[in-house]
Amino acid sequence: MSAAHPRLTAALRELKDRTGLSLAALAERTAYSKSSWERYLNGKAMPPRQAVQALCRIAREPEGRLLALWDIAESQWSGRAADPRPAPPSGPEPGQPPPRPRTGAERLRGRALLVVLASVYAVIAGAVALTLPTLDRTAAADQPRPAASGYVLAPRCHGAACEGRDPMRMVCAVDADTLTTYRTTTGAHVELRYSAGCGASWARMWGTRIGDRTHITVGGPPREARTVDEVDAQTYVYTLMATARPGSVVHSCFRPAAADAERECVDARVGAAAAGTRR
């Protein structure tokens, strides 16, 4: 099992839980059976790319991050990431024209993969010890793999220890709930998240433009996220965590990049129904 595959599995389970759908209901709304979803969500099989896209669509989740993570996990699962064939010569063959420069879009996709890869290994390293069984190149992607050694994704901080920490690196997103999600007048989405296991909240936003920012406060210092480039704009960005507990009021404001645009704020209470108060 690859290091990226458990991270992908955990992210898919989070999306499935967010939809509130059973495996049977998920099968009815996609092209994949109940037994297939059981294998995908328990890490027994690598889900097809289209299955990841389908779940993102149902959960209303931007698919960029998960698809980049899927690319990494699938290449490791299939063995392509460890291809023993020697690398081709660094220069062009005699008589052949030099390779064309990569386009901006290709560089952007490559950068997005590097960003996700760094995040994946920051989460996994030090949190779990995984064995890599011999990969069968001829096995179908949907075929169950042999059981791997024990693997647990658990929060790595709680309460005050999570203040100002990254929710992904601290594995707080695994058990997180959505307090509220709202769409801004510019079309961006802002979501307030809370992890009972970590005792902390954070905000994330997507559909943004370069220069957009949001922050979150829970009675302490504000934690801000900003869209700084096209990679951020095509996926999503999130703030660092603020300590929270049941009953805490989580406050967030979205500030568009345009200088003359007004900020939009929302409040949500931890432990209340998933709804926020716009201001």
N, C-alpha and C positions, 0 to 999 in steps of 0.2 A: 504493500500500500504506500502511495506517495505521501509526502508531508502535506502537500496542497489538498489532497482529496478529503481528509477529515475536516479541513477548514471549509471546503465547499459543501460537504454534507451538513455541517452545523449551520451554515448560512441558509441552505435550502429548508432545513427543519424550522428555522426561525420564520422564514416566509410562509411556510405551510401553516404554522401555528397562528400567524397573524391573520390568515384568511379565515380561520375558524372552520375550515372544511375537513371532513373525514377523508380517509383514503378513497372510499367508494365515491364520494362526491367529487373529489379531485379527478378521479378516473373519468367520471361523466363529463367533466368540463375540458378534458384534454384527450389527446390521442393515445394515452398510455394507460395500461390496466392498473387495477388496484395492487396486484402483486408486484408489478414493475415499480410503482411508486414506493412500495414497502422496501424494496431492495435499494432504490436510490436514496431514500431518506434514512436508512440504517447503515449506509456505507458498504453494502454488499456488492454493489455494481456501480459502474460509472454511468451517470445519466447522459443521454444524448443532448447535444447542444440545444435542440429544439425543445426538449423537456424543461431545460433551465429557462429558456425564453418564455415558455408557456406559463410557468409558475410566477415569473417576474410580472407578466402581464396581469395575471389574476390578482396578485398581491399589490399591484400598482407600484412596483419597485423599478427604478431605473436599472436597465439590464447591463450597462457598461461594465461595472465592477465585477459582477458575477460571471459574465462571459469571459472577461480577462482571466479571472481565477479558474474558470473551466478550462481555458486553453492550457494553462500551466498544469493543472491536475491531469488532464487527458494525455498530455505529452509524457508525463511521468508514468501514468498508469499503463500506457501502451508501450513504453520503453523508448519512444522517440527521443526523449530528453537525454538518454544514455546510449545513443547509437554508437556502436564500437567502430564503425567505418571511419577510416582516416579522413581528415578534413581536406577539402580540395585545395589546390595551390592558391596562395594569396593573390597572385597576379593573374591577368588574363592569359588565355592560351595564345601561343604564337599565331599571328594572323587574325586574331579576334579583336573586335573593338572593346575598349574598356567598359566596365559596367556603368550604367547610367546612375547619376546621383539619386538618392531616395527623395521622394516628394515630401512636402510638408505633412500630408496626411499619413504617409508611411512612418515618418519620424514620430508623429503624434501617437500612432498605435503602438509603436515600440516603446515609447516613454510610458504610456499607460500600463503596458505589461510589466515594465520595470518597477513602477510604483506599487502595483499590486503584489509583485513577487517579494519586494522588500517588506511590505506589510505582512504577507503570509508568513515569512520566515521569522519576522520579529515576534509574531504571536506564538508560533509553534516552538521555536528554539527555547529551551529551558523550561517549557511547559509540559512537553510529552517526550517520551522516548519511543521511537517507532522502528520497527524492523522492515526491511525492504525485501520481500520474497522475490524469487526469480519470476520474471514476467514472461508470460507466454505470448509471443507476438501473434500467434495465429488464433488466440481465443477471441471470441466475440466480445464486443464492448459491454454487452448486457449480461454476460455470463458471471455468476457469483464467483468471488475469489475465496481462497482459503482464509479462515479466520486469522486475524493478526493478533499480536500481543495486546495486553490491556491498554486501553486508550480512554482518557477522560479529559474533557474540556471543562474546566471549572474556573470561576473568577479568581483573580490573583490579588485582589485587594478588597477592602470593605471600609465603608464610612469615611472617616477623615483621611485614611491612607489612600483613598481614591481621588481626593481633591486635586484638581489640576493634572490628572493623569489621562492617558489616551485610552478610551473605552475599548478599542479593538485590541491593543496590546495587552490590556488587563483582562481580556476575555469577558468583558461585561455585557457584550451584545448577545451572548448566547441565551440568556434568560430575560432579555429586556422586553418591556411592554411599551406600547405607544400611548402616551398620555393624550396627545392630540396632533392632528395634521391639518395644516391650513394652506390655502393657495393665496399668494399675494396678488396685488393688482398688476404686477409685471409678468405673472404667469409662473413664478417660482413657487416651489413647495417647501415648507418648513415643517419639520416634525420634531416633537419633543419626546425624548425617550427616558425610561427609568428602569434601572436594574435593581430588583430587590436583593439579589445575591451580592451586589456591590454596594448597595445603599447610596446610589448616586444617579444623577441625571445629566443628560447632555442634549444638544440640538444638532440636527443635520438638515442640509438643504440641497435641493437639486433643481434642474431646470433654470439655473441662474446665468448671469452674465458676469464677465470679468469685472471685478470691483464691487460686486454685491457682497454684503456681509450680514451676519446674524450673531447675536450673543445670547447667553443664558445666564441667569442669576437665580440663586436660591438662598438669599440672605447673606451671601458672601461676595467675593470679588466676581466681576463678570468674566465669562469665558467666551471668546470670540472665534468665529470661523470666517474666512474670507476666500472668495473665488479669485485666484490669482492668475490662472492661465486657462487654455482651452481644455486641458486634461480635467481640471476641476469642473469646468462648465459642462463637459460631456458625461461626467459621472456624478459624484456628490462630495461635499466636504462636511465635516462635523467638528464641533467644539470639543475642548477638553471637558472633563467631568466636574460637576459641582455636587458636593455632599447633599443628599436629600433623604427623607424618611417619610413614612406614611403620614399624610396630613400636610406636608410641606407644599408651599405654593411655588411653582416653577414659572419664572417670568422670562419671556424671550421677545426680542425686537429684531425685525428685518429692516435693513437699510439698503435701498437700491443704489447702484453706482451713480445714477444721475444726481447731480448736485441739488437740483430743485425738487427732487422727489421726497415725499414724506415717508417717515418710518412707519412701520406697521407692527403692532405689538400684540401678544397673546399671553394669557395666563392659564395654567392648568394645575390642578391639585393632585398630588400623588395619592392613589387609592380611590379616587373618584372615577366615575364613568368616563370613557374616552371622549372627552369633549373639552374644548377650551373656550375662554372668554376673550373675544377680540376687543382691542382698544385702539 
